[in-house]
């Protein structure tokens, strides 16, 4: 079941497109033209609304849905006939378009609230396979790219905990051992342990960046990599939400076709960030705007880290966007100045 915040933001974004005067009216009507939303969902939303819980999330999601309904690139003031919420459905494999709502079987909408993460994958899927092929990879990336430094850090942790019940080699860790390390290690490392960790993190970051760039030798491969990082797909879709910094997100994600019509990739590079306290790879792409002839940069970073604590699970690669969303080539802001009047619902049921 999705978390309450997810239900609030995604369902409210969809409800706002129907043309009701207020969110309270929409929740009271419980329109039948939004699929996969049950009475239980409406009951939870009404309870949260009545208690004042997640008030900001309700407000922003409602405003985003109304903006999309009025926008010339969106519904142009016409309430939808049918709206589908994905809810807890998740495909078994990688989904290219991260849509949470589908409007009139045509418009795909991704609801993105409070996060600047572009994608989350295994390090091998990102650095080796360049997001072209997603596999269920449970290998330990740190063993591949920094085996000596990884072993040195693990040995230091084992010694600091004063236990011989953990295996001598980091490659022999099993889930119960990982649980012990997660539970026992301090959140903040100090002294020699911190120094050994910093050496390990720097080596892992540098090796990950080098491995990534070794697979991006041609401009074509770098261009494809940028498209995949930015999640440009063969069909356009919309993103409605709020950035981690609280800025409203309302834009259309174009296709590679749209990108090449307006832009040209000048170059792309990835480097290790040695100033971070964990393995981090920074990436930046320089893009030329063919309309103006000027160059602009789109940048981000990848955190290569354990999920849920040190040693708890095999490493993951979280890709973050550092450039503001509305300044990214291929992301087209909704035309808020050209917003038309939204036709209001006058019926009690859709």
N, C-alpha and C positions, 0 to 999 in steps of 0.2 A: 504494500500500500504506500503511495506517495506520502511524504511528510505534509503536515498541515500547511506550512508556508507554501509548498509547491502547489497544493490544491487551491489555496487562496489566490496566488498570483496567476496561475494558468487559467482556472475556471473564470475568475473575475475578468481577465483580459478578454476572454471569449464572450462573456455576458454583455460586456460594454458595447459590443458591435451590433447588438440587436435593436438599439434605439430607445431603450427605456430611459425615462427621465432621471432616475437615480438607481444606484446599486441596490438600495433597500427594496425598491419596486421590483427589480429583476429577480432578487432572491425570493421575494414573496410569490411572484408569478411562477417561478420554476419552469421556464420555457421547455417545451417538449422537443424543440428543434435543435437541442444540443445533446448529442449522443454520448453515451458512456458516463454520464453524470447522473447518479441515482439520488433518491431521497436522502440516503445516508450522507452523501456528499453535501447536499443543500443544508441538512441539519447541522453538520459540522461548521459550515460557513456561517450560518445564522448564529450559532452559539459563539463563534469567534468574533463575529461582528457585534453582537450584543454585549460582549464582555470588554470590548475595546482592544482585544488582542489583535496584533498585527495590523493596526490601523493604517500605518504608513504603506504597508504592502497592498492593502485594499485600495487605497487612494491612488497610488502610482499605477497599479494594474488597470484600474477603471479608466484613468486618463489616457493610458496607452491604447486601450481598446477603442475608445471614442475617437482618438486621433486617427487610428487606422481606418475606422469606418467612414470617416469624413475625407480622408486624404485622396487626392486624384489618382495616386498610384495604388491606393487600396480599394475600398468599396464604393468610393465616390458618393457617399450619402445614402446608399441603398442597403437596408438591413439584409443580412444573409438569409437564404432559404434554409440552409442546413449547416450546422457546425459540428465538427467531430473533435473530441478531446481524446488524446492518446492515453492519458492516465498512466496506470501501472504497466501497460504493455511495453515490453522491451524485446527487440529482435535478438535472435541467438548470435548473430554476427555484428559486424560494424555497420552502422547506419550512416550513409554519406550525408544526408540532409537531416539535421537535428530538429525536426519539426515536432511541436507539441500540440498544435491545432491545425485542422484542415477546414477551410471555409469554402462551402459550395463545391467541394471536390476539386478545387483548383488552387486556391491560395494556401500556401504552406507557411506557417508562422512558428518561429522558435521563440519561446519565452525565456528570457535570460535575465534573472534578477540577482544582483549582488555578487557577480563573479566576472572576472576578466580572463577566465580560463578558456582557451580555444579548443583544446582537446586533451584527453588524458589517455595515455597508452603505455605499453611496455617500452623500455628504452630501445630494444631491438626493433620493434615496429617503427619507431621514429628514426633512429640513427642509421640502421642497416637497411630496412625495407622502405624507408621514406614514406610511410603511411600509404603505400600503394597496395599493401596486402596485410591485413590484420590477422595475426595468428595468436592463439592462446599460449603465450610464451611464459613459462614459469621458471625460466633460467635466472640465475643470479648475475645481473649485469656487472656488478662490481667485481666479481671473480674474473670476468673476461677482460675488463679494461684496466684494473688496478689490483691485480692479485696479491702482490707483495705488501702494498700499503694497506690493503683491506685486511689481510691476515695479521699485520702488525697492530692495527687498531683493535681487531677482535681479541688478540692475545692480551693487549693492555686492559681491555674491558674485563676479560676473564680473570686476570690477575687482580684487578681492582676489586672485584666482587669476592675474591678469596675463595673460589670454589673449584673443585676438580670434577664436578658432576656434569660440566659442559664438555663437549668434545674438544680435542686439542686443535682441530682444523675447522675454520669457518665454513668450508664446503660441506661439512658433515652435520650442520645444524638441521634439526628436525623441528616441526611446529612446537612441541613442548619446550625445547631449548629456547626457541625464539620468544615464547611467552615469558620465560624466566628473565631473559635479557630486557625485554620491554618493561617488565614490572620492576626490575631491580636497578636499572641504570638511572642516574639522575637526569633531569631534563636539561640542566646546564652543566656542561663539562668544564672542568678547571684543571690547571696545572699540566702535568705531563700528558694526561689523557686528552686534554684539549689540543695540545700541540701535535700529538700523533694523529688525531682526527683531522686537523687542518691539513696536514700533509696528504692524508688519504683523500680528502675532498678535492684538493687542488689537482691531484693526479687523475682522479676519476673524471673531473670536469674537462681537463685538457685532452685526455684520451677520447672522451665522448665527442668533443668538438672535432678532433682530428678524424675520427671514424666517420662522422657525419659528412664532413667536407670531402673525404676521399670518394664518397659515392655521388658527389655533385660536381663532376669535372666539367660538364658542358653547360652552356647557358640554357639549353632546353630542359635539362634535369633540374636546374635551379629554379626555372620558371614554374615547372610542375610542382616542385616542393613548396614554393610560395603559395600557389593556388591551394594546395592541400592544407597548409598551415592556416590559411585564411578561410578555409572551408568553402571555396568557390566551387560550385558543382554545375552539372549540365543543365539544371533548371534553377531559375531564381527563386528565392524565398525571402521572407521578412523576419526581422528580429525586433521584438518588442520587449522592453525590460528596463533595467536600471544597472548602471555600472557599479563596481565595488565602491567607487567614490561618491555614489549618489546621483550621478547624472543620468537623465532619462535617455534610453536607447530606443530609437525609432528609425530603422533604416532597412533598405532592400539590399540583399546580398546578390550581386550580379554573377554572371557566368564567366568562364575563361574567354568565351567569345566577346562578352562585353568588355572584359579587361583589355584584350588585345585591340579592340576598337579605339580605346582611349589612351592606353598606356603601353610602355615598353620597359621591360626589366633591364636595368643597366648592369647590376651585379648583386650578388647576395653572399654574405659570409657569416660564419659562426665562430665564436671565440669563447674561451673559458673566462669566467668572471672570477678572478682570484681574490676579490674582496668580500665574497660571500662566506657565510659560516657553514655552507653545505655545497655539494656539487651543483653548479649552475652554469649553463651554456647560454650565452647571449647570441641572438641572431638579428641581423639587420639587412633589409633589402632596399636598394636604391632604385627608384622607379621614375621614368620620365613621362611627364604629362604631354601628350602629343598636341593638345590644344594650345598650351601656353609655352611649351619648350622648356619648362623648368623641371628640376629634379626634386624629388621629395623622398624622405626615408620613412619606412614602416619598420618598427622594431618590436622585439619581444624577448622573452627568455624562457628557458626550460629548467625546471627544478627536477633534478634526478635524485629521488629520495625514497626512503622506506615509507610505506603506507602505515599509518597508525603507530608510529614510534620506531626508534632505532632497532634494526634487526627483526622487527615484528613480522614483516612479509618481504618477499622479493621486491626489488626497487621498481618504481614507476616513473614515468616521465610526464610531468605536467607542463603543458605549453601555455604561457601567458602572453597576452598582448599588452605592450607598454604604450604604444601609440594610441591616442584617443580614437575611439571607434569611428567617429564621423570624419576623421582625417585619413582613413585608410583607403587606398585605391581599390575600387571594386565595391565599396560600401557606399550606397547612395542614400542620404538622409531623406526621410519623408518630407514632402513639401508642406510644412505647417502654415506657410503664408497663403497657400492656395486651397486651404481647407474649405469644403462646402458645408452646407447645412445638412445635418443628419436627420432623415425622416424618422419621426418619433412613433413608437408603438402606441396604438390606442386600444388594442385588444388585451384580453387578460390571459391569453395563451397563444403561443406560436405554433 
